[in-house]
Amino acid sequence: MVPLKKISILTIVLIAFTANARIIGKFPGWDKLKADSQYIAVVRCANPIPAKANVLVEGATESDSEIQIVFTLKGTNNVSSPNLLTDHELSSGQKYLVFGYFNNDAYCAYERFRVVPLDRFFSTHSIAGLPFDEQVDTLLKSALEKAKRQEALDQEEEQRLEDAFKK
């Protein structure tokens, strides 16, 4: 029989762990994602926030970076110097279309599909004045073109690397 004191401590630990756990959902489709996201914006990633030295956090986000909001499609414009918390790997200087929500001063978009890398040179002037759905479609088309170009470059690199072992 397990002593009552040990059960209580174990219960508290499990409750604390569960309270801090993030639930990562499956991709719901673009229409539902647009409807359910409180805030949709084009952001430029700035400096990453360094992780605390010698501290490993279970379930921590992949990236925590300062961002600059370039263009707001849905939500408020009254946000100053937020951070973006996400499981998507972010690159400084890169623009992203982000479907998320605010929690304190952090813009949260944990699931990888909520952060869509955009072409570095994409201009938001091309979507200004368009209806919301057309803005999102234009941004997603741009992201698709970028992904196709990257895939072609990755295939070329893969072939070069494979050629190194064909002797």
Secondary structure, 3 states (H helix, E strand, C coil): CCCHHHHHHHHHHHHHHHHHCCCCCCCCCHHHHHHHCCEEEEEEEEEECCCCCCCCCCCCCCEEEEEEEEEEEECCCCCCCCEEEECCCCCCCCEEEEEEEEECCEEEECCHHHEEECCCCCCHHHCCCCCHHHHHHHHHHHHHHHHHHHHHHHHHHHHHHHHCCCC
